């Protein structure tokens, strides 16, 4: 038998390297992710710890000197920055400035450059939008039908953000180097902990849903329609017909759904259809993506794949490949 090759390290430690030396070390471990950006000035000194594993990076870094990093192409991830010294400025539709006690959540699809000023230092992490959506969907137990939007500017003096900082300290410390760099379970567990910490502590448009207690008891007409949609996910029934089925006006049914289900009738129908499609595609011998899409009322397969990707953070094809 051939020996198992050593697994690629996921932790980079830099003891105050010049920018070109740091770039060479970074590229050796993680590939040249910034090949399209201009090189940094040679007098910039970079030190700290950087880790990356399957769509999640985490870092505790410091930079000596002022410089700018440009992004020619949008990146589908969210960056969370907890500054500890100096300033960092992101240029997008507006300008976001992070400094001690002021944290930032930045959608990197919207930015084109960032500036490091006054010997900036930070704790931070970047998480792919797909990873965030997939985990949030799992925690909520349903597809995520809206884009996750994080609070862009936060006060870091509150306990939850100190908790994120402490977790990054743990991830970048030396105690777990062997487990993180050579283990098979620890990197995945660490990645999940970082994602959960952000979803738990950093405010976003699903925070209330994550913390919501058991749902209110819905009135009979809402329960009747919910049960019908659950029992017949493949049927596309209009709001008028559903109201007639429950013997109330369409307006009363819509208001009942918003209050007790937390969404519109149409959105709930799509949610149930996506849930059933996910359950089906996760099973062996489920049929093709096209067959499953049509089975649950999605006549446009391309649009179904878009809905599915946004709702679960993975494509139907990727889900099939995991079976």
Protein Blocks (a to p, Z undefined) as FASTA:
>chain_A
ZZddddddfbdcdehiafklmmmmmmmmnopaklmpccddfkbccedddddeehiacddd
ddedddddddfbacddddddddfbhjdddddfbccdddehiacdddfklpcbdcdeehia
dddddddfklmmmmmmmmnopacfbdcdddfbdcfkbmklmmmmmmmmmmmmmklmmmmm
mmmklmmmmmmmmmmmmmmmmgcfklmmmmpccdddddfklmmmmmmmmmmmmbccdfkl
mmmmnopafklmmmmmmmmnopafklmmmmmmmmmmmmmmmpghkbpfklmmmmnopabl
klmmmmmmmmnopafklmmmmZZ
